Amino acid sequence: MRALLSTAMLLGSAMLVGCAASAPSEPVLASAAGAEVRLGDLRRELSLQRPDGLQAALSSPETLKQLIQTLYVRHRMSDVAEELGYTERPLVQAQLRRDREMRLADLATRLYYQSLEVPDFAEAARTYYDEHPEEFITDETVHVAHILLRAPDEADKRRRRPEAEALLKRLKDGADFGELAAEHSEDGSRIMKGDLGPTKRGQMVPEFEEAAFALTQPGELSGVVETRFGLHIIKLLSRSAAEPIPFEDVRLKILSKLEGQYRQQKTNEWLAEVAPKDPVTLDETELAELAKRLRAEFKVPEPEPVAAGAPAGAEAPQEAVAASGAMADE
């Protein structure tokens, strides 16, 4: 760990020098077969990581070593590709151009999004909170305990119902629920005297949820409830009604949402201006003729006739879509 901390201190200025070239005087972190990774290389790589990736990379000496090894392999294999002349192949050059265009297109959009000046949404956040009260309510919860007699099929349920009814009668006659749950319940909650803790809607099987939320008074018992697990007797320990969440508790969340919506809208408007959605100048007939010529050029089979009644412009086969990102053999 001491070694990791020492390396982390060396990386302290990573964000300031993330794009600078590695200086010859910088420490060498990996070296073999003529390729090396210097501290500057590692700094640049870390400056490109998301916060979670940065934390993972610096979490232990082993993860840091793995990152350095990955950088070395990248550097070395890049050199190998140059040495073997692969970068001179037209298809490789086409792939590199496409990769560069795709990365720049993504970066341009993300950097524009991040660079936008965002107005003050303080008043708008309060207005949003007031106009959308249904979004800012705590979940209604019930805190229940149960006794479960396992009965996975209908025959078992019929056979064990008298046993469950007898337990329910004992409870109504004053028997201690926790003691009976510890003695008779057939699940892990028995060690907690049947206590399942607080739960909200959607966390339980429907039959159990309906019976649990039907209880209104602490101490109230359900009847015998059937679920796919078996037969339950439920006791309500406490109940919490849904309540509004104070504005201050959600203010930052609302601000983030409104700012994100603003950035996305402005980015979409910018994209529509700088890269219109429908720039294709060919009409449908010309496109069909071009597709025919290209199928012949690339030796692609003619498409099968569209069945009568099938919608025009049917989706391309999935395998064709999946293959579109692969480089063709030279």
Order of alpha helices (4+ residues) and beta strands (2+ residues): alpha-alpha-beta-beta-alpha-alpha-alpha-alpha-alpha-beta-alpha-alpha-beta-alpha-beta-beta-alpha-alpha-alpha
